[in-house]
Amino acid sequence: MAEITPDYDYDVAIIGAGLIGLSTADSLLSKGLSVFVSDIKSTPMTGASFCNSGMIHPSQSAPWAQLGLVQDERLRVGAQVHSLAVRSAALIAAKAKSLGLNYASRAPGCLQIFHSQKTWEDASARCRQLGIEHSRQPAGALFGDKPALFFPQDRSGNAHDYGMALAGDIAARGGEILTQQGAAPWVKDGRVIGVRLGGRDILARHTVLAAGMQSRRLAARAGLDLPIKRAAGWAVNYALPQGLELPDYPVMEAGHCSALSVFGNTLRLSGTLGETSASSLIGIWTALAPDIMAALGDATAAPWTGDRPVSATGKPFIGRSPLPGLWVNTAHGHMGWTLCAGSGDLLADMIVDGKSDDRFPVPYSA
Ligand SMILES: Cc1cc2nc3c(=O)[nH]c(=O)nc-3n(C[C@H](O)[C@H](O)[C@H](O)COP(=O)(O)OP(=O)(O)OC[C@H]3O[C@@H](n4cnc5c(N)ncnc54)[C@H](O)[C@@H]3O)c2cc1C
């Protein structure tokens, strides 16, 4: 009997138009596939990708200490993530250039401040083991001359501007981006054949789950357990005071996973892990950099919070799911801006060229 093949609408349907879904769409389009991207919100880039710290920081590839991994495991995972992060940073730079985005106003590098000599020494040793270029230096008078590491290979840029420009580029190249439409994997006869939307279903040869923190819930609807946890972070934006002399690169603070970044005329404090308000973020920087904080006026908007999707190992899930037709690209934790282009590229290689890569497997539990 002849096999009946469905008449597919698209080669690939992607659930989620954040940094990861859009980067995946971009790479697939570049390889000649037709793509459909849906997002439940009214515009792309309003999830965790909306207001992040802007650092493209391969230097931070080791999982956060708060995940409780033993040192050997942190190093093993760190090396795998670092290899993808370095490639991703190069891809982001090339893509940003082709999108006409100018990051040149910011100096290369990121600085990371430590609260104790021991955490500083440990971080420096970990960087040496991972081959991450860094210099040891005091943070400067504005930050109480605390011990710090400078990472010259890191970069920074406005992730939201990048994602919105990427969304425009994808649409201009024939990709469809549908907003205000929640999607779910469409399962039929044991395989995923596209996405179900309210009122419109899309048949696709491949479906990619890139819905950030919502990926777990959507995977469960297809019968899969995707072990992702939520790691909430906060951001508070201020008008950059005139005459305030700040370093021309982002400054991270290691103890609470937070950062101070400048985007044009905006100074952003962002980060922390699992806090229920922005007050601890503000408290951290008031203690660390009182002169800067005293120069700031009121925040320009209410504090923003975003959920970083994290796995138990700190590694993203990039690859084939156990359900035929369904692929996963999520759980990038604190590295999603850094890893976006590399993750999209890697998944596109797997889908289009059949490349296998076992660094970031999707867990197999149904
Ligand atoms: C405070 C903070 C600071 C950060 N700083 C940095 C940094 O400096 N450097 C770095 O590398 N990373 C950083 N990150 C991490 C990075 O921002 C995230 O890893 C990244 O944004 C995750 O992207 P995503 O596309 O997976 O998720 P999201 O951006 O959350 O995108 C998922 C999308 O899926 C959509 N969606 C959900 N459900 C559905 C559905 N049913 N149907 C259709 N669409 C759906 C959502 O609306 C959303 O747009 C930071 C994160 C936070 C919170």
The ligand as an SDF file (V2000), in Angstrom:
LIG
                    3D

 53 58  0  0  0  0  0  0  0  0999 V2000
   18.0270   39.0900   34.4890 C   0  0  0  0  0  0  0  0  0  0  0  0
   18.6240   38.2600   33.4160 C   0  0  0  0  0  0  0  0  0  0  0  0
   19.8780   38.5750   32.9200 C   0  0  0  0  0  0  0  0  0  0  0  0
   20.4720   37.7840   31.9300 C   0  0  0  0  0  0  0  0  0  0  0  0
   21.6940   38.1600   31.4190 N   0  0  0  0  0  0  0  0  0  0  0  0
   22.2730   37.4030   30.4520 C   0  0  0  0  0  0  0  0  0  0  0  0
   23.5260   37.7940   29.8940 C   0  0  0  0  0  0  0  0  0  0  0  0
   24.0900   38.8280   30.2220 O   0  0  0  0  0  0  0  0  0  0  0  0
   24.0960   36.9760   28.9720 N   0  0  0  0  0  0  0  0  0  0  0  0
   23.5100   35.8130   28.5510 C   0  0  0  0  0  0  0  0  0  0  0  0
   24.1040   35.0960   27.7500 O   0  0  0  0  0  0  0  0  0  0  0  0
   22.2810   35.4570   29.0140 N   0  0  0  0  0  0  0  0  0  0  0  0
   21.6710   36.2150   29.9520 C   0  0  0  0  0  0  0  0  0  0  0  0
   20.4500   35.8610   30.4610 N   0  0  0  0  0  0  0  0  0  0  0  0
   19.8280   34.6130   29.9930 C   0  0  0  0  0  0  0  0  0  0  0  0
   19.0900   34.7800   28.6820 C   0  0  0  0  0  0  0  0  0  0  0  0
   18.3870   36.0030   28.6690 O   0  0  0  0  0  0  0  0  0  0  0  0
   18.1210   33.5800   28.5250 C   0  0  0  0  0  0  0  0  0  0  0  0
   18.8420   32.3720   28.6150 O   0  0  0  0  0  0  0  0  0  0  0  0
   17.4570   33.6450   27.1530 C   0  0  0  0  0  0  0  0  0  0  0  0
   16.7540   34.8500   27.0120 O   0  0  0  0  0  0  0  0  0  0  0  0
   16.5230   32.4730   26.9560 C   0  0  0  0  0  0  0  0  0  0  0  0
   15.9730   32.6220   25.6650 O   0  0  0  0  0  0  0  0  0  0  0  0
   14.7970   31.6950   25.1860 P   0  0  0  0  0  0  0  0  0  0  0  0
   14.5120   32.0540   23.7790 O   0  0  0  0  0  0  0  0  0  0  0  0
   15.1190   30.2840   25.5090 O   0  0  0  0  0  0  0  0  0  0  0  0
   13.5760   32.0470   26.1560 O   0  0  0  0  0  0  0  0  0  0  0  0
   12.5490   33.2680   26.1010 P   0  0  0  0  0  0  0  0  0  0  0  0
   13.2130   34.5370   25.7560 O   0  0  0  0  0  0  0  0  0  0  0  0
   11.7760   33.2010   27.3630 O   0  0  0  0  0  0  0  0  0  0  0  0
   11.6420   32.8880   24.8530 O   0  0  0  0  0  0  0  0  0  0  0  0
   10.6530   31.9050   24.9070 C   0  0  0  0  0  0  0  0  0  0  0  0
    9.4900   32.4210   24.1060 C   0  0  0  0  0  0  0  0  0  0  0  0
    8.4920   31.3940   24.0420 O   0  0  0  0  0  0  0  0  0  0  0  0
    7.2320   32.0300   24.0710 C   0  0  0  0  0  0  0  0  0  0  0  0
    6.2120   31.0480   24.4290 N   0  0  0  0  0  0  0  0  0  0  0  0
    5.9560   30.5020   25.6450 C   0  0  0  0  0  0  0  0  0  0  0  0
    4.9210   29.6350   25.5520 N   0  0  0  0  0  0  0  0  0  0  0  0
    4.5400   29.6250   24.2680 C   0  0  0  0  0  0  0  0  0  0  0  0
    3.5280   28.9310   23.5430 C   0  0  0  0  0  0  0  0  0  0  0  0
    2.6720   28.0590   24.1210 N   0  0  0  0  0  0  0  0  0  0  0  0
    3.3980   29.1660   22.2150 N   0  0  0  0  0  0  0  0  0  0  0  0
    4.2290   30.0490   21.5800 C   0  0  0  0  0  0  0  0  0  0  0  0
    5.1930   30.7440   22.2440 N   0  0  0  0  0  0  0  0  0  0  0  0
    5.3430   30.5150   23.5390 C   0  0  0  0  0  0  0  0  0  0  0  0
    7.4180   33.1490   25.0910 C   0  0  0  0  0  0  0  0  0  0  0  0
    6.4270   34.1480   24.9370 O   0  0  0  0  0  0  0  0  0  0  0  0
    8.8240   33.6260   24.7540 C   0  0  0  0  0  0  0  0  0  0  0  0
    8.8250   34.7000   23.8440 O   0  0  0  0  0  0  0  0  0  0  0  0
   19.7980   36.6390   31.4370 C   0  0  0  0  0  0  0  0  0  0  0  0
   18.5210   36.3410   31.9110 C   0  0  0  0  0  0  0  0  0  0  0  0
   17.9280   37.1290   32.8830 C   0  0  0  0  0  0  0  0  0  0  0  0
   16.5560   36.7850   33.3620 C   0  0  0  0  0  0  0  0  0  0  0  0
  1  2  1  0
  2  3  1  0
  2 52  2  0
  3  4  2  0
  4  5  1  0
  4 50  1  0
  5  6  2  0
  6  7  1  0
  6 13  1  0
  7  8  2  0
  7  9  1  0
  9 10  1  0
 10 11  2  0
 10 12  1  0
 12 13  2  0
 13 14  1  0
 14 15  1  0
 14 50  1  0
 15 16  1  0
 16 17  1  0
 16 18  1  0
 18 19  1  0
 18 20  1  0
 20 21  1  0
 20 22  1  0
 22 23  1  0
 23 24  1  0
 24 25  2  0
 24 26  1  0
 24 27  1  0
 27 28  1  0
 28 29  2  0
 28 30  1  0
 28 31  1  0
 31 32  1  0
 32 33  1  0
 33 34  1  0
 33 48  1  0
 34 35  1  0
 35 36  1  0
 35 46  1  0
 36 37  1  0
 36 45  1  0
 37 38  2  0
 38 39  1  0
 39 40  1  0
 39 45  2  0
 40 41  1  0
 40 42  2  0
 42 43  1  0
 43 44  2  0
 44 45  1  0
 46 47  1  0
 46 48  1  0
 48 49  1  0
 50 51  2  0
 51 52  1  0
 52 53  1  0
M  END
$$$$
